[in-house]
C-alpha cells in the first residue's frame, strides 16, 4: 500500500511539472483567452491527468494524495517565486513590449503568437482608437495587455491607415 501511495505522489509531481511546461510553452495569450473548445479540452485534459496520476487506484486516499501533492507543488512554486527573484522569469515568464511608439514589434508578436488584431481588440477595450496613440503596449506575464498612451494622443485623420484600429 505504501509503495502504491508513493507511486501516486511521484506521478502527481511528474504530471504537475509536465502541465507547468505545457502552460509555459503554450504562450501567454492562449491561456488568457480560452474559447469554449479550449475549455472542453481543459476538462478532457483534467480527466486524462487524473487517470495518469491515480492510474487504477480510484480510492479516496489516492485522490486526496494527488490533490495534496499538486497543492504542495503549487505552494513550493509560489514560495520559490517569492524568495528567489532570479527564478521569477523562469516561473512566470517575462513581460514583453509588443507595441512601441505606435509600431508593432513584429518579432515579439511572432514569438508570442499574437496578431495585430489581438492588440487592436485589447486596445479598443481600453478606449484606444489607433495604434499610433500607443506609446507602449506590454504583454504581461498573466497574458493581459498594459497600455501606455502618448500624453497628447494624435486625433488627426491622416494617421497611417495600416495601423488604425478597425
Secondary structure, DSSP 8 states (H G I E B T S, - for coil): -HHHHHHHHHHHHHHHHHHHHHHHHH-HHHHHS--HHHHHHHHHHHHHHHHHHHTT---HHHHHHHHHHHHHHHHHHHHHHHH-GGGHHHHH---EEEEETTEE-HHHHHHHT--HHHHHHHHHHTT--BGGGEEEEEE-TTS-EEEEE-TT----TTS-GGGB--
